[in-house]
Amino acid sequence: MTFTAAMEHVAQAFEVIGAIVLLSGLFVSAGLGARTFLRERDGTLAYRVLRQSFGGVILLGLEILVAADLVRTVAVQPTLESVAVLGAIVLIRTILSFSLETEIEGVAPWRRAGMSGAGRVRRAARVARAAPIGDGPVDPLL
């Protein structure tokens, strides 16, 4: 196996991992939203937990997919054209990540402390299990 073929397999592995993260994250986020709704009987809070956790999953998945593009461009096809395409992909995904973070948090990233996609999922999970059944609403920004 050549180096180029091995790096192509590495890039494909990153893409598979990114897809698994997105798919499994969808189910985890739906579970967190359902758990919050069953505990709190508050559809608005459950929606916020679902949205926050899945938004974090999308950000994490995008980061993994950028890594796949980076490996493919640098190791497999190191041409000026492929580097330009990678730059465009990274720019588009950066703008998408920025807008997702702003939408999830409600404020621009430079106005709050930074947090990764995994941190958002962890925070949403903490909210989903924070209050025992019937204790009233829980602040989703715990």
C-alpha positions as CSV (number, residue, x, y, z in Angstrom):
1,M,0.0,0.0,0.0
2,T,1.3,3.4,-0.9
3,F,1.4,6.4,1.3
4,T,-1.2,8.2,-0.8
5,A,-3.5,5.2,-0.6
6,A,-3.0,4.9,3.2
7,M,-3.8,8.7,3.7
8,E,-6.9,8.3,1.5
9,H,-8.0,5.5,3.9
10,V,-7.3,7.8,6.9
11,A,-9.3,10.6,5.4
12,Q,-12.2,8.1,4.7
13,A,-12.0,7.0,8.3
14,F,-12.3,10.6,9.5
15,E,-15.4,11.0,7.3
16,V,-16.9,7.8,8.7
17,I,-16.2,9.0,12.2
18,G,-17.8,12.3,11.4
19,A,-20.9,10.7,10.0
20,I,-21.1,8.4,13.1
21,V,-20.8,11.4,15.4
22,L,-23.6,13.2,13.5
23,L,-25.9,10.2,13.5
24,S,-25.3,9.1,17.0
25,G,-25.5,12.7,18.2
26,L,-28.9,13.0,16.6
27,F,-30.2,10.1,18.7
28,V,-28.4,11.3,21.9
29,S,-29.8,14.8,21.4
30,A,-33.3,13.5,20.8
31,G,-33.0,11.4,24.0
32,L,-31.9,14.4,26.0
33,G,-34.8,16.4,24.7
34,A,-37.3,13.7,25.4
35,R,-35.8,13.1,28.9
36,T,-36.1,16.8,29.7
37,F,-39.7,16.9,28.5
38,L,-40.6,13.9,30.5
39,R,-39.0,15.3,33.7
40,E,-40.1,18.9,33.3
41,R,-43.2,18.8,31.1
42,D,-41.8,21.9,29.6
43,G,-41.7,21.7,25.8
44,T,-39.8,25.0,25.5
45,L,-37.0,23.8,27.8
46,A,-36.9,20.4,26.0
47,Y,-36.6,22.1,22.7
48,R,-33.7,24.3,23.9
49,V,-31.9,21.2,25.3
50,L,-32.4,19.4,22.0
51,R,-31.3,22.3,20.0
52,Q,-28.3,23.1,22.1
53,S,-27.1,19.5,22.2
54,F,-27.6,18.8,18.5
55,G,-26.0,22.2,17.6
56,G,-23.0,21.0,19.6
57,V,-23.0,17.7,17.7
58,I,-23.1,19.5,14.4
59,L,-20.1,21.6,15.4
60,L,-18.2,18.6,16.5
61,G,-19.0,16.7,13.3
62,L,-17.9,19.7,11.2
63,E,-14.6,19.8,13.0
64,I,-14.0,16.1,12.3
65,L,-15.0,16.5,8.6
66,V,-12.6,19.4,8.3
67,A,-9.9,17.1,9.6
68,A,-10.8,14.6,6.8
69,D,-10.5,17.4,4.2
70,L,-7.2,18.5,5.6
71,V,-5.7,15.0,5.5
72,R,-6.9,14.4,2.0
73,T,-5.7,17.8,0.7
74,V,-2.3,17.8,2.4
75,A,-1.4,14.1,2.1
76,V,-3.3,12.8,-0.9
77,Q,-3.6,15.7,-3.4
78,P,-1.2,18.5,-2.5
79,T,-1.9,20.6,-5.5
80,L,-2.5,24.3,-5.6
81,E,-6.1,23.7,-6.8
82,S,-6.8,21.2,-3.9
83,V,-5.4,23.7,-1.4
84,A,-7.7,26.4,-2.8
85,V,-10.7,24.0,-2.6
86,L,-9.7,23.2,1.0
87,G,-9.5,26.9,1.8
88,A,-13.0,27.4,0.4
89,I,-14.3,24.4,2.4
90,V,-12.7,25.6,5.6
91,L,-14.1,29.1,5.0
92,I,-17.6,27.9,4.4
93,R,-17.5,25.5,7.4
94,T,-16.0,28.3,9.6
95,I,-18.9,30.7,8.6
96,L,-21.3,27.8,9.3
97,S,-19.8,27.1,12.7
98,F,-19.8,30.7,13.6
99,S,-23.5,31.2,12.7
100,L,-24.4,27.9,14.5
101,E,-22.6,29.0,17.6
102,T,-24.3,32.5,17.5
103,E,-27.7,30.9,16.9
104,I,-27.3,28.4,19.8
105,E,-25.9,30.9,22.3
106,G,-27.8,34.0,21.2
107,V,-24.6,36.1,21.3
108,A,-21.5,36.5,19.2
109,P,-18.6,34.2,20.2
110,W,-16.3,37.0,21.2
111,R,-18.9,38.1,23.8
112,R,-18.8,34.9,25.8
113,A,-16.3,32.3,26.9
114,G,-15.4,29.8,24.2
115,M,-16.8,26.3,24.2
116,S,-16.4,23.4,21.9
117,G,-19.2,21.2,20.4
118,A,-18.5,18.5,22.9
119,G,-18.8,21.0,25.8
120,R,-22.3,22.0,24.5
121,V,-23.4,18.4,24.4
122,R,-22.1,17.9,28.0
123,R,-23.9,21.0,29.2
124,A,-27.2,19.9,27.6
125,A,-26.8,16.4,29.2
126,R,-26.3,18.1,32.6
127,V,-29.5,20.1,32.1
128,A,-31.4,17.0,31.0
129,R,-30.5,15.1,34.2
130,A,-30.3,18.1,36.6
131,A,-33.7,18.2,38.2
132,P,-35.7,15.4,39.6
133,I,-39.2,14.9,38.2
134,G,-41.6,17.6,39.2
135,D,-39.0,20.1,40.6
136,G,-39.9,22.8,38.2
137,P,-38.0,24.4,35.3
138,V,-34.2,24.1,35.0
139,D,-31.9,26.8,33.7
140,P,-30.5,25.4,30.4
141,L,-27.3,27.4,30.8
142,L,-26.1,25.6,33.9
